[in-house]
């Protein structure tokens, strides 16, 4: 099966975006893939903001992209675009860091006014970085993601169904087997 890098571009430690990605990581793992999570917020700020291409953490992140067969890129949407934190990392990667890779773009946000951020802000950048195939992404409203006191994750039925479809399509493109487990039933 494939090696998948799951990248969260959220700056928040309590991010719905990151929790959603880790929830979807479990689904991809159950489908036979090796999933490597990367929370960009854990990379040193001075390396990201100072464009320190040689910093060991940036070199390691670059190597993770190089080794991956597929990449899931998740971001909260701020002011109709992907996060500045994600942009900081993408700017430090080689121009064609996604060459030949299958990419799944995902976004979360507070309003449907941001639903096109994937297609008009994120997809062009992923394409310019040489992505071999960008599968249909998905935007999930913040209100459709509920985190329980125990850390469990619940996704509203309509969003859960759509996420199942896009994640399973991504998985199949990478040689995974479709899952029969509903996304709603899984805890994160």
Buried (B, 14 or more C-beta within 10 A) or exposed (E): BBBBBBBBBBBBEEBBBBBBBBBBBBBBBBBBBBBBBBBBBEBEEEBBEEEBEEBEEBBEBBEBBEEBBBBBBBBBBBEBBBBBBBBBBBEBBEEEBBEEBBBBBBBBBEEEEBBBBBBEBBBEBBEEBBBEBBBEBBBBBBEBBEBEEEEEBBBBEEBBEBBBEBBBBBBEBBBBEEBEEEBBEBEB
